[in-house]
Amino acid sequence: MLEAYRHTIAELREAFVEVCKTVFGESLVSILTKGSTVKGGFIPGLSDVDLHVYLKDDAFIYSDFLKLELGLSLQEKMYELIRNYDLGGGPIQVICLPVSHQRDWVGPLPETYILLYGDACPDPPPTAEEMLKQDLDSLKNPTYAYKLINSLSDERTDQLASYVRRLNPAVTPALYRVLSLLTQHPFAVWTMTKFEVLGALEKLEDERARQLAEFGRTFYDLASKRDELREDADLCRTAIRVGFQVVDLGREIGHKLDK
């Protein structure tokens, strides 16, 4: 699926770099892209384009909160850019990060990102121990996913398809984290595509891992039905239920592994 969008993604990346140069000027340090557009496993309408922008401290009000005028300027330029590039309905996710701050999550592995601007990724590569700890902590505490439940009542029925897409950043990492913890090989796991992860889970003797893979495949199959999801709220609800089966089983596995 990625091949059909490869040229568009390449043009989008180049245009994004120019946007950041215009908006941030001398404050811009580096830009990288990561995720399924780099590793593979891109699903149109579900997968997003992950872009990390590293900036000097003068671009932020305090901590990692971008200055308002910079945020407004970036939004204006991004709106123009998004209209020009069709990625099958998938979102573009931009995260602006101060170079001087230590984060509570580990940096990307060298093989999982592409540097679009700058000399190097400001975040140091993680150790296996750091990655396994983050995998376990995040698996046991899927707060992002459960917060989405609270926002369900705010969703119009005809907007549930976008909710399915928002659930993906909770579903996919859960699959990776379970395989990482069960194999104790986080470096190898996090360079895989999501479909390679599913295949690896299915080959494990752990019945819970195979069940997780089944839930994951079902979620991706449902979530890839973009046109049907827009028209069928019940199909959206089914996809949401399956997505949370992945999250809940992942959480259960995480707590058992921590005993």
N, C-alpha and C positions, 0 to 999 in steps of 0.2 A: 504493500500500500504506500510505502514511503516513496518509492520510485516515481510515482505519478506526481508527487509534490516537490521532488528534490530541487528542481530548477526554481520554483516559486520560493521555497524556503531559502535558497542561496541568495536570491534577490532581496528577500525580506531582511536577511541578516545584514547585507551591505547597506540597505536603506536605514536600518536601525542604528548602525554605527554612525552614519551621518547625522541622524536625529540627535543622538547623544552628544556628538561634537558640538552641534548647534546649541543645544539646551544647556549643557554643563560646562562647555569651554575648558578652561584650565583646571577645573575641578575633576575632570574625568581622568581616571587612572587606568582602568582596564574593563573589558567586557568579555564575558564568556557565555556560551550556550551549552546546554546539557539536556539530558532526557532522551526520549524516544526518537527525536529527530537526529540525534547523534548515534545512538546505539542500535536503532532499529526498533520495530514493534509499533510504529506510528499507526494510529487508528483515526482516520478522518472524522471530525466531529466530536471526538472524545479526547484525543491526545492534545496537549498544548505545546507551545514553543516556549521553553524555559530560557530566560535571559537574565543574567546577573550583571549588574552594573556596579562597579567599585568606584567610589568617589572619595575625594578628600573631605576632611571634617567640615570645611567651610560650606559644604552643600547641605548641611543638616542643622536643624534648630537646636537639638540636643539629642544625645544618644544616637539612634538610627532613624530619626524622624526627619524626612526630607522637608526643606523649606517650601512654604506654600507656593510661592511664585514659580519655583522650579517644578513642583508637582503639576501645577496648572499648565505650564508651558509644555511639559512632557505629555500630558493628556491630550493637548491640542494637536501636537505633532503625531502622536500615536494614532489618534482618530483618523487622520489623513492617511497614515500608513496602512492601517487595518483595512480601510476601504479599498485600497489598491491591490491587496493580496488575498486571494481566496485559498484558505487552508482547509476547505471542507467543513467550515463551521467551527473549527477548533479555536480555542482562545490563545492569545499571546500573554504570557505571564512575565512581568518585569519586576525584579526585586532589586532595589537600590541599597547598597551596603557601604558603610564607612570602612576604609582600609585599616583604621587604627584600632577598631574594636574587636575583642575576642568574642566569638559567637558560641552559643550553647548547642551548636550542632557542628559536626565535622565537615571539613571541606570536601570537594569532589575528588574522586580518583582521577589520576592523569588520563586514563583511557576512556573516561566517560564524559569528557567535555572538549569543546573546541574553543580556543582563544581567538576572539574576533578583533580585539584591540588591546594594545598594551604588550608589555614584555613577558609577564608571567601572571599566574593566578595568585592574588595576595594571600589566599588561605593556604596554609601548609597542608600537604597530603596527610591523611589520617593514618593511624596505626590500626592493625587488626583489632587490638584490644579496644580502642576507642569506638570503632565501628560496631563491634559486637555489643558493647555496652549501650550505645545509642539504639541499636536494633531492639534490644530487650526492653529498654525503658519505653521506647515509642510503641512497641507492640502491646505492652501491658496497659498503656495509657493513650488510647486513640481519641484524644480529646477533640481533635478537629472533626472527626466523623460524628461524634455524639453531639457536638454543638450544632451540626447540620440538622439534627432531628428537631431541635428547638425552632429552627427557622422554617420548618415544613409548613406551618400554618400561615406563613407570609407568602407562600408560593401560590400564584394563580394556577389553576388546572392546566391551562394552555402553556404554562412555563415550566412544567415538570421535566421536560426534556433537558433543560439547562441544569436542573438539579442533579440529574443523573451524571452529567459531565462534571459537576462540582464534587461528586462523590468519588470520582476516579482517583484524585490525589490521596485518598485514604485506602482505597482498595489495592492499588498496585503496590505501594510500599509494604503493605501487610504481607503480600505474597513473597516479596524479596526478603523481608526480615525473617520470616519463618524458615525459608530455605537457608539463609545465611546462618541462623542459629543452629539448625539441625545438622548442617554440614561442617560448621565452624570454618568456612572458607569465604569470608565476606568479600575479599578482593575479587575472587572469581565470580561470585554471584552477582555483584553489583555492576559488572561489565556485560551481563547477559541482556538479551531482549526479554520483554515480559513473557513471550511465548516460549522461549528457552527455559525460563524459570518454571512455567507451568509444566513443561515436559520433564524437568528434573524432579519436581515435586511428585509427579505421577510415578516415577521410578523408585521412590523411596519405599521402604517397607512399612513406614509409619502410616497407619490408616487415616489419621487425622490430616496428614499432609496430602494424601490422595483426595480426600474429601474437599480440602481447601482448593486444590487444583480444579476439581469439578465445579465448585462454586465460581472460581475465577473465570474459567472458560465460558460458563453460562452468562456471567456478567458482561464480558467483552462481546459475546455474541449479541446479547440484547442491546448493549450500549452502541453497537455499530449500526443498528437499524435506525439511522437518523430520521428518515422520512416517516417511518411508522411511529416513532416516539413522539414526533410533533403532533400526530393526529390521534394517538391512542394513549389516554391518561392511565388506563389500567395496565398497559404494557410498561409505562414508566414506573408505576408503583411496583410491578413485579421486578423490574431491574433494580429498583432501590432496595427491595427486600433481599434480593440475592447479594447485592453489594454489601449490605450489613451482615449477611451470613459470613462473608469473607472477613469482615472486620471483627465480628464477635468470636468466630472460631480462632482467628489469629490471636486475639486477646486471651482466649482460654489457653491456647498453646503456650503463649508467653508466660503466663502465670505458672503453668505446670513446669516449664523449663527453669523457672526461677526457684523452685523448691529444692 
